[in-house]
Amino acid sequence: MNRSTLKRKKIGVLMGGRSSERAVSLKSGRAIYEALKSLNYRVVPVDAGRDLCSILRRKQISYAFIALHGGYGENGAVQGLLEILGIPYTGSGILASALAMDKEASKKIFISQGIPVPPFKVVYRSAVMDRNSGRSFMMKLRTGFAMPWVIKPAAEGSSVGVVIVRNRGQIKKALEAAFQYDDRIIIEKYIPGKEIHIGILNNAVLGGVEVRPSLEFYSYEAKYTSGLTEYILPPVLDRKSYALSKRLALASHKALQCSGATRVDLRVNNRGNPFVLEVNTIPGMTETSLLPKIAKQAGIEFSDLLEKILEGAFYGQ
């Protein structure tokens, strides 16, 4: 759909929601709302609560720009609601959203497509958290790979509940932190090296950024607190490693059948070998967010990025 036609549509910017990433979603949504409003779009802010369906109908929204991070906004639930209502929306469809949000499912798909991922193990709360004996507790966590480990919820974003474990004494506390958000967690081998993020827009690679947090890793705090992370554009990688990172990112995006704008997170080890961590189907749009930085490096300003995302909207079945 071209931009002149889009400007005649009533566009709802879906933000907020009820996930652990509500605060960040509100920031993204407000930035999107203000930018589209300045371009004379008929745009309406929508805080996506339990009454989302009635709000969309009452406000006569005919087009949705999804700025919901985590939870039902990113796992396919809102996408399904919008399809039932017949409202086109930005980003990926139901299945792609659900697969990308589920780290276990997405990793298995990547492996089936020959896309390298760090070694990992899936652990369920019922298998470890009801054990009283320290011995039996530890027995359940034989991963088959050496520490350090990254322990994370299987279906959360923005590094919520993520802990790096470097010795056995840290395991129980890290598990308890991750299990606050999910009954299923991922224990992943930590890959020393560089953290690289590749931006994808409408099935084309925009470019990448290397993040260098001042904290232990690119945590929630490092992501959303100005000044805590250094951003290197383009990443400091040799040509071969960067080209491979971009190819793997696009392959990951396509393997999950994603559409619109995504951000693919990778670790590149000290030998220059990339490993895909995950695909984010609704990248952040705050002042510290990575996709807008990557787009700007590619010559695409924030407002133009939003319009390109709108043009590539998903229409469902």
N, C-alpha and C positions, 0 to 999 in steps of 0.2 A: 504494500500500500504506500502511495507517495505521500510526501509531507503535507501538501495542500489538502489532501483528503483527510489525513490524520488530524489536522487542525480543526476540522469540523466535528470530530468525535469528542465525546465527553470522556476524558481519561481519568481514571481513579488511580492514584499512587497508593498501593497497599503497603502499609508500614506498621511497625510496632509489634502487634501479635502478642503471644503469651510464652514465647520461648525464652531461654536464658540469654538470648542475644537481642532482646527487645530494645535496649537502650541504643545499641549500634544501628539497629534497623530504623529507629526513629531519626537518627542523624542522616542515614542514607536517604530515607524517604523525603526528609525536608529539603536536602540538597537537590534531589531530583525534582521535587515540586517547584522550588524557587526557580530552577533553571528553565523548566518547561513553561512556567508562567511568564518568564521574561521573554520567551519566544512566541508568546500569544497563543499557546495551546489552551484549550478548555480543560483545565486540570483541577482535580479535587483531591485533597488529602483524605485518606481513609485509614483510620486506626482499626486494624483487623482483629476484632474480638469475636466472641461467640455469636454475636448478632451480625456477622459479616454479610450473610446472604440477604438479610432484610435491608441493610445499609446500601448494598449494591443496587437493589431494586428501587429503593426509595430515592436514591440520588441519580437513578437512571444512567448508571455507568455503562458505557458501550465498549470500553477498551480498558484493560488493566495493565499498569506498569508495576510489576511485583518487586518490592524492596524489602521483603520479609526474609530475615536470616534465621536459619535453624528451624526446628520444630515443624509444624504443619505447613509453614510457608515454603519450605524448601524440600519437603519429602514427598511431594506429589498430591497431598491432600487438598490444598487450595487450588492447585491446577485442575483437579477433578471437579471441584465445585464450580469453577469458572466454565469448564466445558459443559457441565449440566445446564448452566445458565446461558450458554451460548455466547460467552464473552471472550474474545481473543485476548491473549496475554503474552507478556514478554518472557523470554527465557525458554527453558526446556519443558518438554511435555511430562506427563504423569510418570511413565516408566523411567525415563532418564533421570528425572528428579529423585525418585525413590532409590534408584540404584546408586546414584552419586552420593546421596546422604548416608547410605549404609556402607561403611568402610569395608566390612567383610565381603559383601556382595560385589562391590566394585573391584576389590583386589582380585577376587576369583575370576572376574571377567578379564581384567588386565592380564593375568597369568595365562588364560586361555588364548589370548591374542599375542602372546610372546612379548608383552610389555613388562620390563623388569620392575619389581617392587621389593622393598626390604623384606627379609624373612619375618614371619609373624605367627602368632598363635591367638586363637579366640578363647576367651575364658568367660564362663557364666557365673553369676553371683552364687547360685545354688551349689556350685561345685567347690567353692573355696571359703565363702564368708560364714558358713555355719560350722566350720571346724574349730575345735578348741585347742587341739594339739598343734604346737608349732611345727612338729615333724610332718604331720599329715598335710598341714597347710602348705609347706614348702614342696612336698611331693607333688602336689597338684600343679606346680608351676615350673615343671621341667619343659623348657621351650625348645631345646636343641640348638640354641645359639647363645653366644656369650653376651654379657653386659658390656656397655650400657643398654638399657631398654627404654623405649618410649611407651608409657601406659596411657591409654586414652579411651573414652567412651566410643562405642561402635557407631553411634549416630548423633554426633554433636558437631558443631562448627566453631570457628573463631578460637580454636585451641582451648575451649572450655573443658576443664577437668583433665587436662594433659599434664603429665609429670614425667620427667626424665629420672630413671632409677639407675644408680651407679653401683649400689651394693645391696646385699640381701636385707640389710636392716631397714632399707627404705621401702621395701615392697608393700608391706601391709598398709602403711599410710597412703601410698600411691593408689592402691586398689580401692581403699575406702573413698578417696577423692573421686575416682572415676565412676564408682558405683553410685554416687549421688545423682548421676545423670542418666545412667543406663544400667540395665541388668546384664548387659553383655559388653565386654570390653575387648580391646585389641592390645596385645603386647607385641611390640614391633622392635626389631633390632635398630638401634640408633646408628645412623650412617654419618660418621665424621666427614666434614667437608663443607660445602656451601649450600645454602638454601636458595633455590631459584624458583621464581614464579613466572609462568608464561601466560599471556593473555590471548584468548581466542575470541574472535568476533565473526559471527555468521560463517563459520567453518573456514576461517582464514586466521593464520597466526599474526598477531599484532607486534609481538616482541616480548621481551622479558625484563625482569628486574631481579637483582640480587639483594637480599635483605641481610643486614648485619646488626642484630639487636645488641644493646649494651647489657641486657639481662642474659640469663643462661640460655634461653632459646626464644623463638618468636612467639611469645605467649600472648594471652589476651591483653595484658597490660602493655606489652611492647607494641602490639598492633595498634592500640587505640589511644596511647599517650604520646603526644607530640614530643619529639626530641629524644625518645628512647631507642630509636632505630635509624640506622643509616641506610639509605636506598641508593644502589649503584645501577645506573641505567646507561648503556646495556650492562649485563653482568660481566664480571671479569672472568671470562672463560676462554679457553682456546677455541678457535673457529670450529673444530670438529665436535667438541663437547657441546657447544652452544647449538650447533645445527642439529645434533642428535637430540638434545633436550627439546627443541622445538618440534621435531618430528614425533617424538614420543608423546608430547603434550597433545598435539593434534590427533594422534592415533587414539589416545585415551578419551578425548572428547567424542570422537566418532564411535569408539567401541561401546560407549554408554548411550549412543544415539542422542547426544545433547544438541541443543540449538541455541541461537542467540549468543549472548556473551557468557563466557566462562573463564575461570582462572584455574590453571593446573599447577599444583604445588609439587616440587621435586626436591630431592637431595642429590647433589653431585659429589661423589666421593673424591678423595685426594688423587685418584688416578684419572679423574675426568669422566667417570662412568655415572650416568644419571639413573635415578630410581624414582618412579612416580609414587607419590604419597596419596593424593586424592584430587578430585575435580570438584570445584565449587561452582554450582549452577547459578547462584545469585551472588556475585562478588560484591563486596562493600563499595559504597559510593560516598564515603566520608572524605574529609580533607587529608587523611593519612592513608586512604585506600590505594591498593596497588593497581587495579585495572585502569583507573583514570590516569595514573602516572605513566603506565605503559603506553596507553593510547596517546597521551601528549607527546611522548618521545617519538611516536610514529606519525606525529603531525595532526592528530585528531584532538581538538579541544573538547572539553567536558560536554558542552551543549550539543556538539555534533555527534559525540559518542552516544548520547541519549537518543538522539533522533535516529541514528543507525540501529540502535537496539529496538526502537519502536517499529522501524520499517521491517525488521526481521521477526516480528511477533509470531507466536505459535497459535494456530487456529484450531487445534484439536481435530477430532475425527468427525 
